[in-house]
Amino acid sequence: MKIVKNYLYNVGYNVLILLTPLLTVPYISRVLGPTGVGINATTNSVITYFLLAGTVGITIYGNREIAFIRENKSRMSQTFWEIEFLQITTITLAYVAFVIFLYFQNSLKIYFFYQSFYIIAGAFDISWFFMGLEDFKKKLF
C-alpha cells in the first residue's frame, strides 16, 4: 500500500510541476511583454546551468545513501548533514563561478542577480532526503 501511495504522491508532484507553468505563463507573458519574457528566458537558462553545476548529482547520491541507512537514525542524521554540507559547498562554488561570470556580463546584470536566488535556494533543497525515506507526501506538501 505504501508503494501505491508514494507512486500517487510522485505522480501528483509531477502533474503539479507540469500544470503550474501552464497556468502562470499566460499571465507572466501579458505582464512582462515579449522583451521581458525573452530576458527572463535568457537569464533563467544561464542560472539553470550554474544550478546544475552546483548540484552535481547530489540528488541521486543523497537519495541512494539515505535509502541504504534509513533504519539507523543516528547514522542517517550524520549522513544527511554530510550530504547537505557537500551540497552547500558545491552550490557555493557554483555561486562563486556565477559571480565571476556576472563580473564580465555587461547587460542584464540586475536580472541575473535577481534570478541568482535560484542558485542559493538549491543549497537548501532536501527533496533527496524524503525520496530516500520514501516519504513522497512531505515532498509534495
Stockholm file with secondary structure:
# STOCKHOLM 1.0

chainA/1-141         MKIVKNYLYNVGYNVLILLTPLLTVPYISRVLGPTGVGINATTNSVITYFLLAGTVGITIYGNREIAFIRENKSRMSQTFWEIEFLQITTITLAYVAFVIFLYFQNSLKIYFFYQSFYIIAGAFDISWFFMGLEDFKKKLF
#=GR chainA/1-141 SS CHHHHHHHHHHHHHHHHHHHHHHHHHHHHHHHHHHHHHHHHHHHHHHHHHHHHHHTTHHHHHHHHHHHHTTCHHHHHHHHHHHHHHHHHHHHHHHHHHHHHHHHCCSSHHHHHHHTHHHHHHTTCCHHHHHHTTCHHHHHC
#=GC SS_cons         CHHHHHHHHHHHHHHHHHHHHHHHHHHHHHHHHHHHHHHHHHHHHHHHHHHHHHHTTHHHHHHHHHHHHTTCHHHHHHHHHHHHHHHHHHHHHHHHHHHHHHHHCCSSHHHHHHHTHHHHHHTTCCHHHHHHTTCHHHHHC
//
